Amino acid sequence: MADISGTGGEPAPAAGAAKPAASSKKAFGPVRRTFAPWEDPDKKPFILYENVTKRFGDFTAVDGQTLGIYEREFFSLLGPSGCGKTTLLRMLAGFETPTSGRILLDGQDVSTVPPYKRPVNMMFQSYALFPHMNVADNIAFGLKQDKMPKGEIADRVDEMLKLVKLEQFKTRKPHQLSGGQRQRVALARSIAKRPKVLLLDEPLGALDKKLREQTQFELIDLQQELGLTFMIVTHDQEEAMTVSDRIAVMDHGRVVQISTPAEMYEYPKSRYVADFVGDINIIQGKVASNSGGTVTVDTEAGAMRVNQDIEAKSGDDAWIAVRPEKVRIGLGQPPEGSSNVMRGEVWDIAYLGDVSTYHLKLPSGDIVKALQANSTRLIERPITWEDDAWLSFSPDGAVVLLS
């Protein structure tokens, strides 16, 4: 039986540890590491929500959800405000109790275990540092509460400071640190007790864009070095895509899709997920034919072909979802035989430095976006406002959604 009291023991070793059994099924798309225990039927989740519901009066925050997270996984809960993601996190931390269902951690039901007895630590968006304590004392606080010997506390604090690269700031107070440094102190304090699971609630929300991007990669490196299981709540899709092994997208208390970042982006299962994760064009129509792995959808912009295996029959409502970077744009008509060709008027242009996004209005009134890399310095735009332009995309560049 796993120990679920006190600090919860040491984390699984990272460097030099035995690799998990290789899965026969490879993850889709480029991945940061060879790690996909969810593809192995013999692997059991390290964290398991079983039919968990949480109600606050008449409001259902989490609605009968079953969700598994694996040991050493970096798992993200992604969704808009009020979708239930923070409630899921707080129930695992012990700050909320499920109305029904149970939560297992390393095989043990922790649904009624007090927060201080769970092998879990939580890092809050506000960082919650003690302003009257210096950096070292903030990191040591939880260790002192656990009555760890003084010598061991000092060694652990030094170890944490080295890990987050703040050795020279150990005597400073929080107000003497930058936002990024305070974030690292909060992180060091969270992992000093060596929990089995670290929960992060919008941990980078207070940082500016460049520092947030830098810190995301630091979190990835730290998580792999420590060998901990990280569970992060965020509404920032780019952050979730960057740090996660898998992402769960939530809507109104339910998980609507769990996938790797690449799968989530390239193969969303619904219009909600497609629209929430990244920028996308969604064109409505009806299935005209479906055979041989090719679906033809009749739309107001013309017949569109998509290479996809899907269960759909002629006459079904369907939506074609295609990312702007997969849409080609030009002033000349595409060569004869080109797939999925549309013509429209340049309605707006968003110049973002590295890329430009063109918004074209089709005769149907639909707006379609095409993204083009600015590979040379722009003095005069070859395509500008009110131009007639042509759009096209490959049958492999889109997906057909039925809901």
C-alpha positions in Angstrom: 0.0 0.0 0.0 1.3 3.4 -0.8 2.1 5.9 1.9 -0.4 8.8 1.8 0.7 10.6 4.9 3.3 13.3 5.6 5.5 14.2 2.6 4.5 11.1 0.7 8.0 9.9 0.3 10.6 10.6 -2.4 9.6 11.0 -6.1 10.4 8.4 -8.7 14.0 8.8 -9.8 14.4 10.8 -13.0 18.0 10.6 -14.3 19.1 7.1 -15.0 15.8 5.5 -14.1 14.5 2.5 -15.9 12.5 3.4 -18.9 8.8 2.3 -19.1 8.0 -0.5 -21.4 7.8 0.8 -24.9 4.4 1.1 -26.4 3.5 -0.6 -29.6 1.6 2.4 -30.7 3.5 5.7 -31.3 2.2 9.0 -30.2 1.0 11.2 -33.1 3.2 14.1 -34.2 6.4 15.4 -32.8 6.8 14.8 -29.1 9.2 16.1 -26.5 10.1 12.7 -25.2 9.3 9.0 -25.7 6.6 8.8 -23.0 3.0 7.6 -23.6 1.9 5.3 -20.8 -1.7 5.9 -21.7 -1.1 3.8 -24.8 -0.1 0.8 -22.7 -3.1 -1.2 -21.6 -1.1 -2.7 -18.7 -0.3 0.7 -17.2 -2.7 2.0 -14.5 -3.3 5.7 -13.9 -1.4 7.2 -11.0 -4.3 9.7 -10.3 -7.8 8.5 -11.0 -11.0 10.5 -10.8 -13.9 8.0 -10.7 -17.3 9.3 -11.6 -16.6 12.5 -9.7 -19.3 15.2 -9.3 -19.0 18.4 -7.4 -22.0 20.7 -6.8 -22.1 24.1 -5.1 -25.8 24.4 -4.3 -27.7 24.1 -7.6 -24.6 24.7 -9.7 -22.7 21.6 -11.0 -19.0 22.5 -11.3 -17.9 19.0 -12.2 -20.3 16.5 -13.8 -19.6 12.8 -13.3 -16.1 12.8 -14.7 -13.7 9.8 -14.9 -10.2 10.9 -15.7 -6.8 9.1 -15.4 -3.4 10.8 -15.1 -0.1 8.8 -15.2 3.0 8.9 -13.1 5.5 11.5 -14.2 3.0 12.9 -16.7 2.8 16.7 -17.3 -1.0 17.0 -17.6 -3.0 20.2 -18.4 -6.6 21.1 -17.7 -7.6 23.6 -20.3 -10.8 25.6 -20.6 -12.6 28.9 -20.2 -13.4 30.4 -16.8 -16.1 28.5 -14.9 -15.6 25.2 -16.8 -14.6 23.2 -13.7 -10.9 22.8 -14.2 -9.8 24.5 -10.9 -12.5 22.6 -9.0 -10.9 19.3 -10.3 -7.5 20.5 -9.1 -8.8 21.6 -5.7 -10.5 18.3 -5.1 -7.2 16.5 -5.7 -5.5 18.9 -3.3 -8.1 18.3 -0.7 -9.5 21.9 -0.6 -12.9 20.6 -1.9 -14.7 17.3 -1.3 -16.4 15.5 -4.1 -20.2 15.5 -3.9 -20.1 11.9 -5.3 -17.5 9.6 -6.8 -13.9 9.2 -5.5 -10.3 10.2 -6.2 -7.5 7.6 -6.1 -3.9 8.5 -5.8 -1.4 5.7 -6.2 -4.2 3.3 -5.7 -5.5 4.9 -2.5 -8.8 6.7 -2.1 -7.9 10.2 -0.9 -11.3 11.7 -1.2 -11.6 12.2 2.6 -7.9 12.5 3.5 -7.1 16.0 4.9 -5.0 18.2 2.6 -1.9 18.2 4.9 -1.8 14.4 4.8 -1.8 14.1 1.1 1.4 13.6 -0.9 0.4 16.7 -3.0 1.5 20.3 -3.0 -0.2 23.2 -4.8 1.4 26.3 -6.3 -1.1 29.2 -6.5 -1.2 31.9 -9.2 -0.6 34.6 -6.5 2.5 32.6 -5.2 1.4 33.3 -1.6 4.9 34.0 -0.3 5.3 35.2 3.2 6.4 38.9 2.9 8.2 39.0 6.2 10.3 35.9 5.4 13.4 35.8 3.2 13.7 33.4 0.3 15.3 30.6 2.3 12.7 30.8 5.1 9.9 30.7 2.6 11.2 27.6 1.1 11.9 26.0 4.5 8.4 26.8 5.9 6.8 23.5 5.0 9.8 21.5 6.1 9.8 23.2 9.5 6.1 22.4 9.8 6.9 18.7 9.3 9.6 19.0 12.0 12.5 18.0 9.7 15.9 18.2 11.5 17.5 21.6 11.0 20.6 20.3 9.2 18.4 18.5 6.7 16.3 21.6 6.2 19.3 23.6 5.4 20.6 21.0 2.9 17.1 20.8 1.3 16.8 24.5 1.0 20.2 24.8 -0.6 19.3 22.0 -3.0 16.1 23.8 -4.0 17.8 27.1 -4.5 20.3 25.5 -6.8 17.6 23.8 -8.7 15.7 27.1 -9.4 19.0 29.0 -9.8 18.4 31.5 -6.9 21.4 30.7 -4.7 22.4 34.4 -4.6 19.0 35.5 -3.5 18.4 33.4 -0.5 18.5 36.3 2.0 16.2 38.6 0.0 12.6 39.3 0.8 9.8 38.7 -1.8 9.4 42.4 -2.5 13.0 42.6 -3.5 12.5 40.0 -6.3 11.2 40.2 -9.8 8.0 38.4 -10.8 9.9 35.6 -12.4 12.1 35.2 -9.3 9.1 35.1 -7.0 7.6 32.4 -9.2 10.7 30.3 -8.8 10.6 30.7 -5.0 7.0 29.6 -4.9 8.0 26.6 -7.1 10.9 25.7 -4.9 8.7 25.8 -1.8 6.2 23.6 -3.5 8.6 20.9 -4.3 10.8 21.1 -1.2 8.7 18.5 0.6 9.1 16.2 -2.5 5.4 15.5 -3.1 4.3 12.8 -5.4 2.2 15.3 -7.3 2.6 19.1 -7.9 -0.6 21.0 -8.7 -0.2 24.4 -10.5 -3.1 26.8 -10.7 -2.4 29.4 -13.5 1.2 29.5 -12.2 2.5 31.8 -15.0 -0.4 34.2 -15.3 1.3 37.1 -13.5 4.4 37.0 -15.8 4.9 39.0 -19.0 4.8 37.2 -22.3 8.6 36.6 -22.8 9.2 35.6 -19.3 6.2 33.3 -19.4 7.5 31.5 -22.5 11.0 31.1 -20.9 9.5 29.8 -17.7 7.4 27.2 -19.5 10.5 25.5 -20.7 12.1 25.7 -17.3 9.0 24.0 -15.8 9.4 21.2 -18.4 13.1 20.7 -17.6 12.4 20.8 -13.8 9.5 18.3 -14.1 11.6 15.8 -16.0 14.6 16.3 -13.7 12.5 15.7 -10.6 10.4 12.9 -12.0 7.2 14.3 -10.5 3.7 14.2 -11.8 2.6 17.8 -12.7 -1.0 18.8 -13.1 -1.5 22.4 -14.4 -4.7 24.4 -14.8 -4.6 27.1 -17.4 -6.8 29.0 -19.9 -3.8 29.8 -22.1 -3.8 27.3 -25.0 -0.3 28.0 -26.0 1.0 27.3 -22.5 -0.9 24.0 -22.4 0.4 23.1 -25.9 4.0 23.9 -24.8 4.3 22.1 -21.5 1.9 19.2 -21.7 2.2 15.5 -22.4 -1.6 15.5 -22.7 -4.3 18.1 -22.5 -7.9 17.7 -21.2 -10.2 20.4 -22.7 -13.2 21.1 -20.4 -16.6 22.6 -21.0 -19.4 23.1 -18.5 -18.0 20.6 -16.0 -17.1 17.9 -18.5 -14.0 16.8 -20.2 -14.7 16.9 -23.9 -11.4 15.7 -25.3 -8.1 14.3 -23.9 -5.2 14.2 -26.4 -1.6 15.0 -26.9 -1.0 18.6 -28.0 -0.4 17.5 -31.6 -3.5 15.3 -31.7 -5.6 18.1 -30.1 -4.5 20.6 -32.7 -4.6 18.4 -35.8 -7.6 16.2 -35.0 -10.1 18.1 -32.8 -13.2 16.0 -32.1 -15.7 18.8 -32.1 -16.2 22.4 -33.2 -15.8 23.5 -29.6 -12.3 22.0 -29.3 -11.3 23.1 -32.8 -12.3 26.7 -32.0 -10.9 26.7 -28.5 -7.4 25.3 -29.4 -5.7 27.6 -31.9 -7.1 29.7 -34.7 -9.3 27.9 -37.2 -11.7 28.3 -40.1 -14.9 26.4 -39.8 -17.0 26.0 -43.0 -20.5 24.5 -42.8 -22.0 22.1 -45.3 -23.5 18.7 -45.9 -21.8 15.4 -46.6 -22.1 14.7 -50.4 -20.1 11.4 -50.4 -17.9 9.3 -48.2 -15.8 6.5 -49.6 -12.3 5.3 -49.9 -11.1 7.5 -47.0 -12.2 10.7 -48.8 -15.2 12.8 -47.6 -16.8 15.3 -50.0 -18.7 18.1 -48.3 -21.0 20.5 -50.2 -20.6 24.1 -48.9 -21.7 27.5 -50.1 -18.1 28.0 -51.3 -18.2 24.8 -53.4 -17.5 21.2 -52.9 -14.6 20.4 -50.5 -12.7 17.2 -50.3 -11.0 16.0 -47.2 -8.9 12.8 -46.7 -10.3 11.3 -43.6 -11.8 8.0 -42.3 -15.0 9.0 -40.6 -18.5 7.5 -40.1 -20.7 9.8 -42.0 -23.4 9.3 -44.7 -24.7 11.5 -47.5 -26.9 14.3 -46.2 -25.3 14.5 -42.7 -24.5 18.0 -41.4 -20.8 18.5 -41.4 -18.2 21.2 -40.8 -14.8 21.5 -42.4 -12.2 22.8 -40.0 -8.9 24.1 -41.5 -6.1 26.0 -39.8 -5.1 29.4 -41.4 -1.5 28.2 -41.9 -2.8 25.4 -44.1 -4.7 27.7 -46.4 -2.7 29.0 -49.4 -3.4 32.5 -50.7 -2.5 34.1 -54.0 -3.7 36.7 -56.6 -3.5 34.1 -59.4 -6.0 31.3 -59.8 -4.6 28.0 -58.6 -3.6 25.4 -61.3 -6.4 23.3 -62.8 -7.1 20.3 -60.6 -6.2 22.1 -57.4 -8.4 21.0 -54.4 -10.7 23.1 -52.3 -10.4 26.4 -54.2 -12.2 29.5 -53.1 -12.2 33.1 -54.2 -12.8 36.1 -52.1 -12.1 39.8 -51.3 -9.3 40.7 -48.9 -11.3 42.2 -46.1 -8.6 42.7 -43.5 -4.9 42.1 -42.8 -3.3 41.5 -39.5 0.5 42.1 -39.7 2.2 40.3 -36.8 5.8 40.7 -37.9 6.8 37.1 -38.6 3.5 36.3 -40.3 0.5 38.1 -41.8 -3.1 36.8 -41.5 -5.4 37.7 -44.4 -9.2 37.7 -43.8 -11.1 37.1 -47.0 -14.8 37.5 -47.5 -16.3 34.9 -49.7 -19.4 35.5 -51.9 -21.4 33.5 -49.3 -20.5 36.1 -46.7 -18.2 33.7 -44.8 -14.8 35.0 -43.6 -11.8 32.7 -44.2 -8.4 33.3 -42.8 -5.1 32.5 -44.5 -1.7 32.8 -42.8 1.4 33.7 -44.7 5.0 33.8 -43.4 6.7 37.1 -44.0 9.9 35.5 -45.3 11.2 38.9 -46.7 10.9 42.5 -45.5 7.6 44.0 -46.7 7.9 47.3 -48.5 4.8 46.9 -50.7 2.3 44.2 -50.1 1.7 41.9 -53.1 -1.8 41.2 -51.7 -3.5 44.2 -50.1 -7.0 45.4 -49.0 -9.9 44.9 -51.4 -7.9 42.7 -53.7 -9.6 39.6 -55.2 -7.6 36.7 -54.1 -7.7 32.9 -54.4 -7.6 30.4 -51.5 -7.0 26.7 -51.5 -6.0 23.9 -49.2 -4.9 20.3 -49.5 -7.4 17.4 -48.7 -4.9 16.4 -46.0 -4.9 19.9 -44.5 -8.4 19.8 -42.9 -10.7 17.7 -40.8 -14.4 17.0 -41.1 -16.4 17.5 -37.8 -19.9 16.1 -37.3 -20.7 18.0 -34.1 
